[in-house]
């Protein structure tokens, strides 16, 4: 029978979030109910609250999560009750043209739960990124559950559900950073710092962190950046070129999602270099570049959705690397909070005080 749990909803555009009673139905075919243990407060949740994704309020926020599968519906074989899982928002279908071409990380028909979670009065909720994990329990498509080693702390594992995977994947999967490459990362929040970690893991020789906040630059250095540039006081394009022999970086990862920082990334790369956009722009933003420069500089201009990850491949691998001490996922956790503290966490995010606040249940 359906269960009643506590969850955090965004009732309307820019309204404060609040904790409400959520009705979670039993899982139907291909679905699973997951007891959430931890969920990171991601900037995408703030976008939902602000109406920057769509206007399908009320939203059940939260998507960067880990927990225990409580029950599964008919036909589910990949996970079972008791499994420790990271939730993902790219549950690949296996049948679309991308999947059939052997590129499932580009899946064009990812799965979400068919049933809706609701408020007590029957109002249907829109779960953030099809997950809705600022809740004691949530209903997802079973394919959104990726089993990993249960020995890892939930507040660490859950970060792979979005921001950390997006940054690491932007470097390794999308940017194809290789041994000896030079990399510049513009924007050193959680995703940008994850791109620094991914670049270091891939063997980059030079990792240049760019931000307007010296606190963030210091953290990026802890994560593996070899050089830093404060773009509030220094032209980042000139600084990156100076640090790379006058040429520009092999790969520039833009983790802000603004036209002006994208333009910096475009001109801060070497000829035939790669720009990776992983920062999320808003719908009204426009980009203007001389088409001759796009042609003449060559290389690749890429966008990175979810770090072009394949959860079944990448999540267990990164958990293994964390347990081996080769990457420190715990370094991204600034604080742990309760469900009632999400609105304050958004404020701290806006002020640049945290890499990740993580709700622990």
NORHU-V333723 format. One record per backbone hydrogen bond with DSSP energy under -0.5 kcal/mol. NH is the residue of the N-H (numbers start at 1). CO is the residue of the C=O. E is the energy in kcal/mol with one decimal. If there is no record, write none. Layout:
BEGIN
NH&CO&E + NH&CO&E
END
This chain:
BEGIN
3&24&-2.7 + 5&3&-0.5 + 5&22&-2.8 + 7&20&-2.6 + 8&134&-2.7 + 9&7&-0.5 + 9&18&-2.7 + 10&59&-2.3 + 11&9&-0.7 + 14&49&-2.7 + 15&12&-2.3 + 18&9&-2.0 + 20&7&-3.0 + 22&5&-3.9 + 23&118&-3.2 + 24&3&-3.2 + 24&22&-0.6 + 25&23&-0.6 + 30&74&-2.1 + 31&28&-2.2 + 32&140&-2.7 + 33&71&-2.5 + 34&32&-0.5 + 34&138&-2.6 + 35&68&-3.1 + 36&34&-0.8 + 36&136&-1.4 + 37&66&-2.5 + 38&66&-1.7 + 39&359&-2.4 + 40&64&-2.8 + 41&357&-2.9 + 42&40&-0.9 + 45&42&-1.0 + 46&42&-1.0 + 47&43&-2.0 + 48&44&-2.2 + 49&45&-2.3 + 50&46&-2.2 + 51&47&-0.5 + 51&48&-1.5 + 52&47&-2.9 + 53&47&-0.6 + 57&55&-1.5 + 58&10&-0.6 + 59&10&-1.9 + 60&126&-1.8 + 61&8&-1.8 + 61&59&-0.8 + 63&40&-0.5 + 64&40&-0.6 + 65&63&-1.2 + 66&38&-2.1 + 67&85&-2.3 + 68&35&-2.2 + 69&83&-2.6 + 70&33&-3.1 + 71&33&-1.5 + 73&31&-2.8 + 76&73&-1.4 + 77&75&-0.6 + 82&69&-3.1 + 83&80&-2.2 + 85&67&-2.9 + 85&83&-0.5 + 86&146&-2.4 + 87&65&-2.5 + 88&144&-2.3 + 92&90&-1.2 + 100&96&-2.7 + 101&97&-0.9 + 102&99&-1.8 + 103&98&-2.6 + 106&103&-2.2 + 107&104&-2.1 + 111&91&-2.5 + 118&23&-1.7 + 119&123&-2.2 + 120&21&-0.6 + 122&119&-2.0 + 125&117&-2.7 + 126&58&-2.3 + 127&125&-0.7 + 128&60&-2.8 + 130&127&-2.4 + 131&128&-2.2 + 132&62&-1.0 + 132&128&-1.2 + 133&62&-2.2 + 134&61&-2.7 + 135&133&-1.8 + 136&6&-2.1 + 138&34&-1.9 + 140&32&-2.5 + 142&30&-2.8 + 144&141&-2.3 + 145&142&-1.9 + 146&86&-2.3 + 146&144&-0.6 + 147&145&-0.5 + 148&84&-1.8 + 152&149&-1.4 + 156&153&-1.1 + 157&153&-2.6 + 158&154&-2.6 + 159&156&-0.9 + 160&157&-1.7 + 161&158&-2.2 + 162&159&-1.3 + 164&159&-1.4 + 165&159&-0.8 + 166&162&-2.7 + 167&163&-2.1 + 168&164&-2.6 + 169&165&-2.7 + 170&166&-1.7 + 171&167&-1.4 + 172&168&-2.7 + 173&169&-1.5 + 174&169&-2.4 + 175&170&-2.2 + 177&171&-2.5 + 180&203&-2.7 + 181&178&-2.0 + 183&206&-3.0 + 184&251&-2.3 + 185&208&-3.0 + 186&184&-0.5 + 186&253&-2.9 + 187&185&-0.7 + 187&210&-3.2 + 193&189&-2.7 + 194&190&-1.7 + 195&191&-1.9 + 196&192&-1.8 + 197&193&-2.3 + 198&194&-2.7 + 199&195&-2.3 + 200&196&-2.4 + 201&197&-2.5 + 202&198&-1.8 + 203&199&-0.6 + 203&200&-1.2 + 204&199&-2.4 + 205&181&-1.8 + 206&181&-1.6 + 208&183&-3.3 + 208&206&-0.5 + 209&207&-0.6 + 209&227&-2.8 + 210&185&-2.7 + 211&229&-2.0 + 214&212&-0.5 + 217&213&-1.9 + 218&214&-2.2 + 219&215&-1.9 + 220&216&-2.4 + 221&217&-1.9 + 222&218&-1.8 + 223&219&-1.7 + 224&220&-0.7 + 224&221&-0.9 + 225&220&-2.5 + 226&207&-2.0 + 227&207&-2.0 + 229&209&-2.4 + 231&211&-1.8 + 231&229&-0.9 + 233&230&-1.1 + 234&230&-1.5 + 236&234&-0.6 + 239&235&-2.3 + 240&236&-2.7 + 241&237&-2.2 + 242&238&-2.5 + 243&239&-1.9 + 244&240&-0.6 + 244&241&-1.0 + 245&242&-0.9 + 246&241&-3.5 + 247&244&-1.3 + 249&268&-2.4 + 250&182&-0.8 + 251&182&-1.8 + 252&274&-2.7 + 253&184&-3.1 + 254&252&-0.6 + 254&276&-3.1 + 255&186&-3.0 + 255&253&-0.8 + 262&258&-2.4 + 263&259&-2.3 + 264&260&-1.6 + 265&261&-2.2 + 266&262&-2.6 + 267&263&-2.0 + 268&264&-1.4 + 269&265&-0.5 + 269&266&-0.6 + 270&249&-2.9 + 272&297&-3.0 + 273&270&-2.4 + 274&250&-2.4 + 275&300&-2.7 + 276&252&-2.7 + 277&275&-0.5 + 277&302&-2.9 + 278&254&-2.7 + 278&276&-0.7 + 279&254&-2.3 + 281&279&-0.7 + 285&282&-1.7 + 293&290&-0.8 + 294&290&-1.7 + 295&291&-2.4 + 296&292&-3.5 + 297&293&-2.2 + 298&294&-0.6 + 298&295&-0.6 + 300&273&-1.9 + 302&275&-3.2 + 302&300&-0.6 + 304&277&-2.7 + 305&303&-0.6 + 306&304&-0.7 + 308&305&-1.9 + 309&306&-1.1 + 311&309&-0.5 + 313&310&-1.8 + 314&310&-3.0 + 315&311&-1.8 + 316&311&-0.6 + 317&313&-0.9 + 318&314&-2.5 + 319&315&-2.3 + 320&316&-2.3 + 321&317&-2.2 + 322&318&-2.1 + 323&319&-2.4 + 324&320&-1.7 + 325&322&-1.3 + 326&321&-2.4 + 327&321&-1.0 + 329&327&-0.8 + 331&328&-1.1 + 332&329&-1.7 + 333&330&-1.4 + 334&332&-0.8 + 334&356&-2.6 + 335&356&-1.5 + 337&358&-2.5 + 341&338&-1.8 + 342&339&-1.1 + 345&341&-2.0 + 346&342&-2.1 + 347&343&-1.6 + 348&344&-2.2 + 349&345&-2.3 + 350&346&-2.3 + 351&347&-1.7 + 352&348&-0.5 + 352&349&-1.3 + 353&348&-2.3 + 358&335&-2.3 + 359&39&-3.0 + 360&337&-2.7 + 361&37&-2.1
END
